[in-house]
Amino acid sequence: MWCWVVQNKYIPRITKTLAFSDSQKKKQIHHQGLIRLSWQHQPRVPISIFVTQSLSQWLKWFLSLCIVEEFLDQWAHELEAEDSNFICDVAQGTVCKKLFPLKGAGSELCLRFSMFIDWFNPLKNKLAGKQSSIGLITLNCHNLPPCLQYQTKYTCLAGLIPSPNQPTMITINNVLILLVNELYILNRGMIIPKSKYPRGRKITVKLATLAGDIVAVHKAAVFKSH
């Protein structure tokens, strides 16, 4: 499987090759995610292409928007000023305050995201004829006001899982490893320049929730019994 990364100018280029197989029998077929054409002296072609976008690069664009920075600060102040007896956001909960603080040390900004995984049929769910499934991986920032959290323009398209079939548990974990590695780095903190902080501000990112249908959640969370 070849991994394409969308850069700032939205020009795709090949950056990494993932090699994995569901079983030893398929090892030769899945070697480096490539298959060799039957014609001699022909280049090998990818079995399937996984399109992904770097979360770090998306965050730099996301936080460069002045309106986003205003929304983040405004909503954080509103949550702190709200009466403790009135809860309008899950961030006001006791557990969330410990795991996902609204503010970090100094000028540090703590962002919490939800990850959504699901598959859809690009053939408009036809009952007869050819069936196909394409996967979608998106991230939404829960530090925004609830009315803005799931707007398309503030949603990070983290990946498109290729068709024609839904991936197995082994495949989905190899697909998610790119995003998981980025989340691991962002969990420790990353300096990102912002409009109010030209020299950069420390940003930490935590994955708060995993959303999707039963099949998607069980595969991503590695529930082997389902």
Secondary structure as GFF3:
##gff-version 3
##sequence-region A 1 226
A	DSSP	beta_strand	2	6	.	.	.	ID=ss1
A	DSSP	beta_strand	12	17	.	.	.	ID=ss2
A	DSSP	three_ten_helix	24	26	.	.	.	ID=ss3
A	DSSP	alpha_helix	27	30	.	.	.	ID=ss4
A	DSSP	three_ten_helix	31	33	.	.	.	ID=ss5
A	DSSP	beta_strand	34	35	.	.	.	ID=ss6
A	DSSP	beta_strand	45	46	.	.	.	ID=ss7
A	DSSP	beta_strand	49	52	.	.	.	ID=ss8
A	DSSP	alpha_helix	55	64	.	.	.	ID=ss9
A	DSSP	alpha_helix	66	81	.	.	.	ID=ss10
A	DSSP	three_ten_helix	90	92	.	.	.	ID=ss11
A	DSSP	alpha_helix	94	99	.	.	.	ID=ss12
A	DSSP	beta_strand	109	120	.	.	.	ID=ss13
A	DSSP	beta_strand	134	141	.	.	.	ID=ss14
A	DSSP	three_ten_helix	152	154	.	.	.	ID=ss15
A	DSSP	beta_strand	155	161	.	.	.	ID=ss16
A	DSSP	alpha_helix	169	188	.	.	.	ID=ss17
A	DSSP	beta_strand	190	192	.	.	.	ID=ss18
A	DSSP	beta_strand	201	212	.	.	.	ID=ss19
A	DSSP	alpha_helix	214	220	.	.	.	ID=ss20
###
